[in-house]
Amino acid sequence: MVLSFFMWILSIEFLYYIENKIRIRVGFCLWTLLSTLDFSVHNELKGINNQYIIVI
């Protein structure tokens, strides 16, 4: 009984760990995509205004 409960907790922890890793990876991909888009927009604006635009 205790062993099955322990295994159940472990499996939940494992699933949570996998979900977090996937979420972090997806978040990182989105962040990379957004920063790349920001960079290209910055380059276009820099070409138009001839100045650096910083977005926080």
C-alpha positions in Angstrom: 0.0 0.0 0.0 2.7 2.5 1.0 4.9 1.4 -2.0 2.1 2.0 -4.5 1.4 5.4 -2.9 5.1 6.3 -3.2 5.2 5.1 -6.8 2.0 7.2 -7.5 3.7 10.3 -6.0 6.9 9.6 -8.0 4.9 9.3 -11.3 3.1 12.6 -10.6 6.5 14.3 -9.9 7.9 12.8 -13.1 5.0 14.0 -15.2 5.2 17.4 -13.6 8.9 17.5 -14.3 8.4 16.6 -18.0 5.6 19.2 -18.3 7.8 21.9 -16.8 10.7 21.0 -19.2 8.3 21.2 -22.2 6.8 24.4 -20.9 10.3 25.9 -20.5 11.4 24.7 -23.9 8.2 26.2 -25.6 8.7 29.4 -23.6 12.3 29.6 -24.7 11.3 29.0 -28.4 8.6 31.7 -28.1 11.1 34.1 -26.5 13.7 33.4 -29.2 11.1 34.0 -31.9 9.9 37.2 -30.4 13.4 38.6 -29.8 14.3 37.7 -33.4 11.1 39.5 -34.6 12.0 42.5 -32.4 15.5 42.6 -33.7 14.3 42.7 -37.4 11.8 45.4 -36.5 14.5 47.3 -34.7 16.8 47.1 -37.8 14.0 48.4 -40.0 13.2 51.3 -37.7 16.9 52.0 -37.2 17.2 52.2 -41.0 14.3 54.6 -41.2 15.1 56.9 -38.2 18.9 56.2 -38.2 18.8 55.7 -34.4 18.7 52.8 -32.0 15.3 51.8 -30.5 15.5 49.9 -27.2 12.5 47.9 -26.1 12.5 46.7 -22.5 
